[in-house]
C-alpha cells in the first residue's frame, strides 16, 4: 500500500511518538518549534496555564472533600460517644448484648425506674445510624408511655417521632422513620384491615393476603426495620403474638422487647424455664437482665416493703360473700382506718396510692381531697 508523502510523514511521527524515548520526543518537538506560529504558541501556553490551574483546583477540591468527610466522620463519632456516655454502665451492657444478638429477636429485663425508655431510645438512635433509611415502630402499653418515649427521643437523642393517632393520614406515614403506637391501636388497625379484606373477598375484588393496617404496611415497606415492644410481657398474648408474627415475616425485620418482668397471668413464667429454652419463640431469648438488688442504692432508691393485713369483719363480710370484687369491700372499715393513719404519718412525704378499681380511687379522692389519676385526667394536669 502506498501513501502520499504527507500521510507517510504523519504515520512516521505517530510511530515515533509511540516508540520513542522521552529525550527523542523532546528533541523532535524542539526541531518543529520553527514551524509553530506565534499565535498558536500563545494559544497553547494559555491552555497550559488554564489546565494547570484546573488541576490545582481539582486537587484542592479533592482535599477539601476529604477533609470535610473526615471532619463529618469525626463529628459523628464524637456525637455517638457523647450520647452513649449519657447511658449508665448497665444500659451500655444491655445495648451491647442486643447488638451481639442481632439479627435474632431478643428481650431485656430491667427493674422499674432503671431507664428502659432511655435504653430503647439508644437502640433507636443506634439502629438509624446503621440504617439511615430504616423504620422503627415502638409499641407502648398506654398513651402515657408514648409521650414518655416521644420526650426522651427528642430531648436527649434529637429524634422526631410520629405519634400514631386517630388523626393520622396515609400521606404522613411513608415519610416517618420512628412511629410510636399502642398495642390497642395496632390491634384495632388489624381488625379493620381484616374486615376490609373480607369485604373485598366477598365482592370478588382483589386484595392482599396479609393485612395488618397502615402502620404495619409502613414497616413492611422499609428495607430494614426494627420493632421495639415496650412492656414486652404483652407479646405472648394470642392476638398480639399473631399480629407481630405477621409483621416480622421477613429476614430484615427484628423484634426487641423491654420489660420489668417476664411474668404472665397465664402462669407461664419465662424466668422458670431452663436457659436456652424459649417458651415464647417470637420474643426470643433474654440477652440481658439486671435486678433491683444490684442497682440499689447506686441507681435506684432503696425500697422497704411492709404488708399490713386487714381482716374483713362484721357487715363487710356479708358484702364480700355476695360479691367478692365489690369496691366497697376493697375499702372496708378497717382499710379506711389504716389508710387514714398512714396519710397522717406521712403528711410531709410524697405519696402514691395504687388501687385495683377506679371506684376505689374516686372514693379515696373524695374522702381525703386527693386528685385521682385515671382516664379522665388531662395530660397537662398529670404532669
Secondary structure, DSSP 8 states (H G I E B T S, - for coil): ----HHHHHHHHHHHHHHH--HHHHHHHHHHTGGGS-HHHHHHHHHHHHHHHHHHHHHHHHHHHHHHHHHHHHHHHHHHHHHHHHTS-HHHHHHHHHHHHHTTS-EEEE--TTS-HHHHHHHHHHHHHHH-TT-EEEEEESSHHHHHHHHHHHHHHH----EE--TT--HHHHTT-SEEEEEHHHHHHHHHHHHHHHHHHHHTT----S----HHHHHHHHSSSEEEEEETGGGTTSHHHHHHHHHHT-STTEEEEEEES--B-TTS-BGGGS-TT--SSTTT-EEEEE--HHHHBTTTB-------------THHHHHHHH-TT-HHHHT-HHHHHHHHHHHHHTTTS------SSHHHHHHHHHHHT----STTS-HHHH-
